[in-house]
Every structure is written in structure tokens, then in C-alpha cells.
Amino acid sequence: MVVLMSGGMSNREIARAMGLSEQTVKNYLSTAFRKLGAKNRTEAAARLLHRAPGSPRGSSGARPRSDCPGTGRALPAEETQ
């Protein structure tokens, strides 16, 4: 669900794609944000990219990519740690 969100889908679109209510999606995403320590969708997506296996940030400390894969949308330039 968080992957769909980070791909740019709205809560309504995620709900339709997964056969859930929009409120259920909101509840699940809220829980995911809390567990990721994120305040919003953009921060959650950035944190997911940071945690992903093979992430460019990995152990080298390199900055993450500046785009969100598959969406053509830029992530914020500020650090997410």
C-alpha cells in the first residue's frame, strides 16, 4: 500500500485498486507513517527509498536519488534523517 502511495496514487485510487474502503487506506497509511517516523506522504516515500535494499544511501552515506521512481515527481532536496 505504501508503495502505491509513493508511486503517486491517492488514497481513493489505492482503495479502489486494493478493494478496500478509503478510510481503511487512511488508517493503514497513518500506521505506516508512524512506524516510518514520517509526517507526510513525501517524507514516507523518501524514508522508504532510504531503507530499500541496494538504496543509493546505503552504508556509503551517498545522497538518495532526486526522483521518485515511476512517478516523474521530484522528492524534496532536504535530508530526511
N, C-alpha and C positions, 0 to 999 in steps of 0.2 A: 504494500500500500504506500509506504514512504517512497519507494522507487517510482511509482506512478506519479506521486506528488512532485518529486524532484524532476520528473520529466515534463512538468508544466500543466498537469491535469488539475482541474478544480475539484473540490470536494464532491460536487454533484456528478462530475464526469467519472470520478473514481467509484462513487456509489453505484452508478449505472453499470460500469464495467465489471464490478465485483458482485452485483446483485445484493447490495446492502442499502440500508437507509442512509441518507446524508448525515443524520445525527450519529449513527454508528461510526461512520468515517471520521467525523469530527472528534468523537471520543477516542478512537484508536490513535489518531494523529496527535491529539493532545498528550496522550500517554507516551507516544514515541518522542515528542518534543522534550518532555520532562526527562526521559531516560537519556536522551542525547545531550541534555543541558542546553537546548536551543530555545530561543524566544519566538522564532517565527519560521516560516517555510524556507526562506532563503538560508538562514543560519543552519537549519536542519540538513538541507541539501549539501551545504559546504562541509558540515561535520561528517556526513556520510561519505563524501568523497575523500575526506581526510582518513577515515577508518577503513576504506576499501582496500582489500589485498592488492598489492602492487601499486598502491597510491603513490603519486609522484612525491608526496611529502615524506612518506615512509620514515626510515631512520636517518636519511641524509639531511633532513631539515629543509629540503628544497621547497619553494613556494608551490602551491597547488595550481593546476591549470586554471585559466581565467574564464573558461566557458563551461556550461553545464551540458554534458553530452546529450545529444539527441534533441535539444530544445532550441539551440541557436541563441540562448539567453546568456548574458554575462552574469557571473557571480560578483558579489562586491569585492573590491580590492583589499578591504581591511582584513586583518587576521581574525580568525575565529576561535582562538585559544584564550 
